[in-house]
Amino acid sequence: MKKAKLLPILLVLIILQSCNSQTNKKPEQEMKKTKVSKPFDLHNLTFDEEITDILSSANLSKKDTVKNEQLTSMGNERLVFESKNLLTFNKTNLANKNSLGTNNVMFHYGKIDPEIGALNNEKNNIIGMYQINLFTKFESDELSRNLNLLFGKPKNVYKLGPINTFLWVNNNICYYYFTKDNDEFYRVLFVYKKTDREWVDFIGYLGFDSGNLKSVN
């Protein structure tokens, strides 16, 4: 009889323990999500942020993206914006345009197929890399000045004719700056986690690295 009375009590205790365990897990899950600070600044991103949080911090949404034919790595999607609300790096506004084009920022973020799963290190809706495309010299020089001011001497420098590339690594984040300073003036900054080596292959596929970036540890 005593055993029969104890069974319901034990079941209740197990259920309560399970509920408490799930309740305790919720704060841990919430702590892992990185909050996007305001005012928005690209330099503050840690690559643990959701794309929707990034956009909402600048009062934008996915529908505000501009049309762009550029690709992204498999397992990811990309959005492109010309808004000054997102084109800020280390408190420097990079928004501008000329006859060559309009400065913009491209966010590459994880879009995982539920049947295939993750292909590399991507996480669903989490930013994997951002890319700043610049056509105006003043803003390009300002970005270069900021990179040198923040990180000092580059880890790697590569020169080939009108093309120069610079790589800084800071807090496990790579800042790869490609410059082309002839009649086809164009500069682009790729920023990604050092451990996510798939972006190195992607940058090479786009034609912004001849293999030098792969050799840098």
N, C-alpha and C positions, 0 to 999 in steps of 0.2 A: 504493500500500500504506500509506504514511504517513497519507494522508487517511482511509483506512478504519479505521486504529487510533485516530485522533484523535476520530472521531465518538462512540464510546461514552464516552470521557473527558469530552467536552463535554456530553453528555446528563446524566452524573452530576453535573457541576458545576452545571448549570442546575437540576436537581432539588434539590440541596443548598441553592442560593441561594434557591429558592422556599420550602423548609422553614424556612430561617433568617428569611426575610421574614415568614412567618406567625407564627413564634415571637416575633419582635420586636414584632408588633402586639398580641399578647395582653396584655402589661403596660399598653399605652396604653389598651386598652379597659377594663381593670379599674380604671385610675386615674380614668376618667370617672364611675364609679359612686360616688355620695356615700354614705359610711357614716353610719348613724344612731347618734348618740351616746347613751350611757346615763348617768344616768337620762333618760328621754325628756322633751323639752320642745318644745312647738309653736313657740316663738320661734326655735329653732335650725334649723328646716327651710329648705332652699334651693331646693326644687322640682326637685331632681335625684334624689330618693329614690324607691325602689320602694315601693309600698304594702305588700307582704309584709314588707319589712325594717322599716318603721315599726311594723307590728303585732307582729312578733316581738320588737322591742326592748322592748315593753310586755307581753310574754308573752300575746299575744292572736292570734287568727286571724280570717279572714273570717266564720267561722261564729258568732263572738261579736257580730256586728252586731245592732242592734235594728231592728225593723220601722219603716219610715218611707215615707210616700207622696210625699215631695218629689222633684222632678225634678233632672236634671243636664243639662249641655250635651251636644249630639250629639257622638259620638265619645268619650264618657266614661261611666264607671259611678261609683256612689257607695256608700259604706259609712258607717254611723252608729254611734257608740259613746257610752255614758254612763259608761264606766269612768274612775275617777280616774287610772288609769295613763296615759291619753291626754289627760286634761283638765288639763294643766299649761301655763301660759304665763308665761315668765320666772320660773320657780320658784314660781309662785302656783297653788294648787289651785283649780280652778273648778267642781269637782263638787258638786252640791247639787240639791235639788228642792223644790217647793211645790205648792200646789193648781193653779197655772197650767201646770206642766209640769216635766220633768226636764232639767237642763242637759246638752248633748251636743255632740259635735264630728262634723262630717260631712267626709269626705275624698272629693274628686272626682278621679278618676284616669283616665288614658287607656286606652281599650279599642278598639283599631283593628281594623276589619273588613279581613281580608286581601285581599278583592276590591275594596273601595272605597278603602282607604288612609286616611291622616290627613285630616280635614276642616279642621282649623285648625293649632294648634301642639302638639297632644297627642302624647305618646309613650307607647307601650304599657306599662301598669302603673306609669307614673311619675305622681306626684301633680301635678295642675294647679292646684288651689285647695283650701283648707280653710275651713270655715265653723263658727264657734263660736256655738251658739244658747243664750242665757241667759234664764232666767225669774226668777231670784232677785236681789234688789237688791244684797246685800252683794258677791257674786262679780262682778256687773256693774260695780259701782263700783271694785272692785279691778282689774279688767281695764282700765277707763278710766284709773285712776291709773298703771298700768304703761305704757300707751301714751304718756301725756304725759311720764312719767319717761324713757322710752327715746328718744322721737322729738321731744319739745318741742312747739312750736306746730304745729297741723295745717296742711297745705298748703291745705285747703279746708274751710269750715264752711257747712252749709246748714240753715236752720230753717223749719219750716212747722207751726204749731200745736204739738201734743204731740210732733212728730217732729223729731229733730235728727240730722244726719249729719256725720261727721268723717272726713277723709282724710289719712293720713300716707303719705309715700313715702320709703323708706329702702333704700339699696343695690339699687335697681331693683325693690323689692317694695312693693306697695300694701297698706295696712291701712285698710279701709273699715268704719267703725263706725256702725251704724244703731241709734238708740235711740227707743223709743216709751214715754213715761212717763205714761200715763193708766191707766184701769181695765184696759186690755189690755196691761199692762206686758210689754215684750219688747225684748230687745237682741240684736244679731247682729253678729259681726265676720267679714268676708270678707277673706281674704289670698291674694294671687295676684301673679304677675309683671307688671310694668307693660307689658311688650311683648306680653303675651297679652290683647289688647283684646277678645277674644270673651267674656271673663268679665264685662266691663262690660255688654254686651248681655244676658247671662244674668241678671245681678243686676237689671237693669231689667225683664226679663220676669217675674221673681219678684215684682215690685212694691216693691222696696226702693230704687229710684231713679227720680225723675220726669224724668230727662234731665240733671240737674246734673253727674253723674259723667262723662258723655260730654264735657262742655265743658272738663274739667280735663286739661291736657297732662301 
